[in-house]
């Protein structure tokens, strides 16, 4: 498992659907408080403003992300 420092390396967002912009596959995220979360990064342009947000599977924002890694598919 390779960990990346955010924002030096950002996850690739390519999935499209019923949301604004694109999103990443599922990620494991670490925040400044050393909390671990499972979520996705959403990015795009909304009303002329760029956004880049991390959101958990429960729909809540995940602030202060400092590191991330992709969840590996066991199959």
N, C-alpha and C positions, 0 to 999 in steps of 0.2 A: 504494500500500500504506500503510495507516494503522497506526501502532504505538500500543499502549495500555500505560500503566504499571499493573503489578499490585502491590498489590491495590486500587488506586484504581478501576480498571475491571476487572471479571472477565468472562471469556468466558461466553457463554450455553451452558448444558448442557441438551440436550433429547433426545438419543438414548438409547433404552432397549434393554437386551439382557441377556445372561447375566452381568451384573456388578451390583454394588450401586450404587444411585442412578442418576444420569444422567451423560452425558459430552458433551463438546463435539465439533465436527468437528475435523479435523486443524489444528494450529496450528504456527507457527514461534515458538519460545520463546528468550528470552535470559536467561542467569543472571548473578548478581553477578560471576562470573569472566569475563564477556563471551564465554561459549560459546554457540553456537547449537545448538538441538535441534528435531526434529520430534516432536510428541506431542499429547496430549489432556489436558484437565482433567476429572477425575471429581469429582463432589460428591454429597452425600446425607447420610443419617443411618443410622448403623450402631450397634446396641446402645445407642441413646439418645444417641450422640455425633455431632455434625456433623463431616464431613470435607470437605476440598477439596485434592485432590492432583493433581500433574502427573505423567504417566507417558509414557515414550517408546514408540515403536512396537515396541521390543524387550522391553517389559514392565518396564523398570527405572524407578524413581522419578527425577524430575528436581527436585532441591532448589534453593532460592534463586532462583526465577524472578522477574525484575523487570520484564520487558516481554514482550508477545505480539502477534501479528497472525495473522489467518486466512490460510490458503493459498487463493489465488484459483484458481477453476476456469477452465482455458483454453478450455473449450467453451461 
